[in-house]
Amino acid sequence: MSHNVIECKKVWKIFGEQAGKEVDAVRDEGLGKVEALERFQSVVAVADASFEVSQGEIFCIMGLSGSGKSTLLRLINRLIEPTSGHILINGQDIGNLDAKSLRTLRSETIGMVFQNAALLPHRTVRDNVAFALELRQVSKPERDTVAEEMLDLVRLRGWEDRMPAELSGGMQQRVGLARALAADPDILLMDEPFSALDPLIRRQLQGQFLELSSVMKKTTVFITHDLDEAIRLGNRIAIMKDGVLVQIGTPEEIVTKPVDDYVAEFVKGISRLALVRAHMIMQSIETYHETTGEDLSCLPVASAEADLNELINLSVDTDRPILILKDKKSVGIVTKHNLLRGIQGEKDYGE
């Protein structure tokens, strides 16, 4: 059973001269970001953030510029100090770590990948990847071996002796990812690592990252402002607005059950075809049979987890409904009406 690798408990970050005192007023009076700035000349960057990230999970945090997502990421490894609240890594409150223990945490447990790969320009690709191991005083033969293994993973074998200036932007990002992986951290913190890349290269790297994640099973917090990217990569997504985590859920939950108008506006342009499943739009067999009296034998069948794309492909070849199965048992019916409602995004799919 997986366990929680990261836990954030009621974490606040307020930038201001008396942030410690102001957090009580902001919390108790329910002040928003604008009100706090007007009243205290302080910036509420993160407000009462609580969430957990389980082992091997990709947890995407997304929001517009200034929403607090990058600040929250930096709080997780104490690059900045929280105003209040607690952050636990593998059950340990990192607020209690001394300077030496904190350095060990950052060098051995947490790896970071930034939007700018920030490679050392005077070092070869191999030496850039091995840099963290060099700081640990690992022998050169061992760190070279590890670096070459990581470069193989990110498909840069043969580029070991090149300099960063000889690489494209996408290749440099892959070197940055290999560098983070070389230290073999439990956790990856990724701050919009693909956002500056061309769309095609970006999608290629997203796919490669998913492949690596399935193999290495690193616990990942991934910051992005792109909902398509969050949906493709994330096991769960947290949407931030003005420092507040507005909604946390699976991609399906975020798109199909937005908690408020802000989230609904965020997701309205997202295709539902790969997110909405048959079990979410089906109606009961009893209701359908009572209404139509139709014989349900010889119907096309689909799994309860079939998405709209699969259901559409079945539906175009027949006028009959689709019988939905779970564990080889009939559990529901999807008619063309249900299917169209699912594509449209109506809440009452089964009506």
N, C-alpha and C positions, 0 to 999 in steps of 0.2 A: 504493500500500500504506500502511495506517495505521501510525503509530509510537506508541511509548509516550510519553504526555504527562506522566504522573506515575509515579514509581518510588519505592517505599519499600523500603529494604534493612535488615533486622534492626533495626527501630526499637523502642526501649524508652522508656517514660516512667514513672519512679518518683518519687512525691512523698515526700520525706523529707529529713532533715538531711544524710545522707551517701549520697544516691542513687547517685552515681557509683561508690562502692565497693560498694554493696549489689547493684548490677545483676550484678556478677560472681558473687556468692554465690548470688543467686536463679537465675541462668542455669545455673551449674555444678552446683548441687545440685537443680535442677529444682523449686524451691519454688513452690507455688501462692500465690494472693492471700492466703488466710487465714494460711498459714504465714509469709509475709513480714511480714504485719501483726503477728503474735504475736512474731516473732523480732526484727524491726528497727523496729517501729512505723512502717513505711513502707507506702505504698499503691502497688501495682503497677497502674497504669492501662492501660498498653499493654505487651505482652510479645512481643518478637521478631517484630514485624509485618513481613512482606515481601509485596508485591504490586505489580502494574503496572496502570495504566489507560490504554487505548489511545485514540487520537484519535477523538472523536465517541461514545465509549462512555458509557453510564449505568451506573455502578458503585454498587450499593446496599450500605451497611454497616448491618447490623441486629443487634439484641440487646436484652436487657432493660435496665432502668435500672441504671447502675453497671457496665455491661459494657465501657466504654471507647470507645464509638463516637464520641461527641462530642469526647473528648480527641484521638482519632486525627485527626479532621477539623481541629482547631485546630493540630495539628502540621504539617499539610500546607502551611499558609501562615505558619508560625512565629509564630502568636499566642502559643504557648508553645514552649519549647525542648525538644528530645528529650534524654533522659539519655544515650543513645548511639544509633548508627545514622545512616543517611543518607537524605535525602529529595531527589529530583531532580525539577525541573520543566523540561520540554523539554531534558533532559540536563544541566541546571545544578544543582549541589549548593547548595540554598538556605541551608545552614548556613554557607557561605562569603560570603554577601552582607553588605555593610555596611548601615548604617541607611538611607541614601538609596536604594540598589538594592532593598532590601526594601520600602520604600514604593512604589517604582515597580512592583514585582511585584504588590503588593496592589491598586494602583489601575488597572493596565493589563492584567495577565495573569489575575488571579483576581477573580471576583465572588462575593460571599457573600449567601445568602438565609437568614434566621433564622426560627425558629418565630414570634417576634414581629416583624412587619414593621419596627418601630422607625422609623416615618416621622416626619419633623420636623413637629410639630403646627402651627407658625406659617407653614409654606410650602404653597403650592398643590400639587396633584397633579403638575402639570407641573414645578414647581421641585424637587419631591422626586426625580422621575425624572432630572432634569438635574443633580443635585447633584454627582456625580462629575466631570462635564464642566466644571462651574463651577470645581471645585478645580483642574482642568487649565488653567484660563483660556481655555477655548474661548469664542468670541464668543456673545453671547446669541441672535442669530438662528439660528446653527448648532445650539446646544444645544436650543433650543426645537423646531427641526425634528426632531432626533433623538428628543427626548422624545415628540413627537406620533406619530412612527413606531412607537416601542416601545409606546405606549398603544394604538395601533391593533392591534398584534400581540396584546396581552393583552385585547383587546375592551373597552377603556375610553375609546374615542373619545367626546368630548362631556363628559367629566368633568375635563378639564384644569384648569379654574379652580376646582374644588371644593377644600375643605380636608379633610384626612384624617378629621376627626371626622364628616364627612357620609357616609363610606363604610362599608359593611358589612365584617365581618372578612375575608370572601373577597375583596372588592374591594381591601382594603388589602394582602393578600398578593399580589395581581396587580400592584399598584403596586410592591411590593418586588421582585418578579421583573423588572418593566420597568426599575426603577432599576439592577439588576445587569446587565441586558442592554444598557442604554444605553452603558455603558463599553466594550462589545464585547470582553469578556474571552475568552481561550481556554478558561478553566476556570470552571465553576460549582461552588461548595461550598454544599450545601443541607442545613441542620440541622433536620430534622423540620418543614419549612415548612408542611405542611398538617394537622399532628396536632391542632391546637386547633379545627379547623373541624367543622361538622356533617357527617355522613356523605355527604349528597347533594352539598353544595358541595365537599367534599373530592374526591369522585369526578370531579366536573366539572373541577376544577382539575388533577387527575391527567391527565385526557384532554387538556386544553388544553396542559399541559406536554409531553406526548408529541408533540402536533402541532408545537409550537415546536421541540422537539428534532430532529424529522425535517427541519425546514426549516433551522435554524441550526447543527445538528451541533456543539453545544458539548460538550466533555468534562465530564462531571458526576460528582461524588461526592455521593451522596444518602443522608443518614442517616434511618433510620426504625426504629420498634419494631414496625411492622405488617408481617407477612409478606405479606399480600394486596397491600399497596402495593408492597413490594419485588418481588414476582413480576410485578405489572402493569407496573412501570416499568423494572426492571433488565435490562440485557443479561447482567450477572453479579451475583451476590449473595455477600457475605461475612458469615458469621454469627460474632459475637463472644460470648465468655463469659469473664468475669473477666480481661479484657485480652488474651485469646488469640483469634486468628483460627482458629476451629475448622474451618471449611470454606469454600472459595471455589469457586463453580461457576455454571453457568447455572441459571435457575429449574427447568428439567427435571431437571438433575443433583441439585440440592438436594432436590427433592421425591421423586424416584424412587431416589436412591442416597445417602441420608444416611450420613455416615461413622461416626456413633456414636449412642448412645441419646439424647443431648441434642438433636442435630439431628432425630432421628426424632420425638421428643416435640414439638419445635417445629413440625414440618410435618404432624403426623398429622391435623389438622383441615382441611387444604387440599384443595380439589377438584382431582382429577387430570384432569378431563375435557378441559381445554384444554392440558394439559402433556404427557401421554403420547401418543406418536406411533405410527403403524402399524408402522414399522420396529422399534419397541422391543418389540412384543408378537407379531409374526408368527412363524409357523413355516415351515420350508422347504417348498417345493413338493414336493420328492422325498419327504420324510417323510410328508406328508399323502396323496400319491398312493399310496405303498406301503401305508399303513394302510387306505385306503378304496377305492382303485381307481376313484374317482369321476372322471367326465369334467369337465375344468376349463374347457371352452368355455362361453361365455354366462354366466359368473359376473359379479356386480356387481364393479366395480373402484373402487379408491381409490389415491391417491398415498401413497407411503411416508411423507410428511410429514403426512398426514391425522391429526387428533387424535381422541380418543375420542368427542367429540360428533358428528363427521362419520360415524365408523364406526357409532355407535349408530343414527343416522338411516338409514343404509343397511341395517342389520341388522334393523330392525323390520319391514321390508317383505318379508323373505325368510328362509327357513330354510337357505339355502345359504351357504357361506363367502364371504369377500370376497377377491378377487385383488388383490394389492398390486403397483403398478407404480412403477418408478423409471427415468427417462429412457426411457419407453415400453417398458421391458422388464419381464417378470414376475419378481419377486424373492421373493415369499412369499405366504402364505395366513393370513388371520385368521378363525378360527372363532368361534362364540359362546362357546366355552370360553375361548379366548384373550382375547376381549373382556371377559368377566366377570372373569378373573384380572387383567386390566389395570385395571379399575375398582376391584377389591378391593385391588390393590397388592401382589400376590404377586411375588416376584423371578423365578421361573422361568415366565415368561408362556407360553413356547412348548410347555410339556409337555402 
